[in-house]
C-alpha cells in the first residue's frame, strides 16, 4: 500500500485511467462485433456502414494510446480486406 501522498494520488489516477481505458477497449470491441454480425447476416451496404463506425472506434482507441497505432492499422487493413471480399 502506498504511504506518501503523491503515491496515493498516483494509485487513484491509475485506477481511474485503467477504468477509462477498459471502457474504450470494450466500446471498440463491441463495434467490431457489430461489424462481424453485419458481415455474416447483413447486406454489403450495412456492412459498409458498420465498417465506417468500426474504423472510427479503432482510430479513437489508438489516438488515446489504448492500442498501438500499428495494431490499429493492422486491424483496419484486415477489416477492409474482409469487406472487399464480401460478394
Buried (B, 14 or more C-beta within 10 A) or exposed (E): EEEEEEEEEEEEEEEEEEEEBEEBBEEBEEBBEBBBEBBEEBEEEBBBBBBEBBBEBBBBBBEEEBBEEEEBEEBBEEBEEBBEEBE
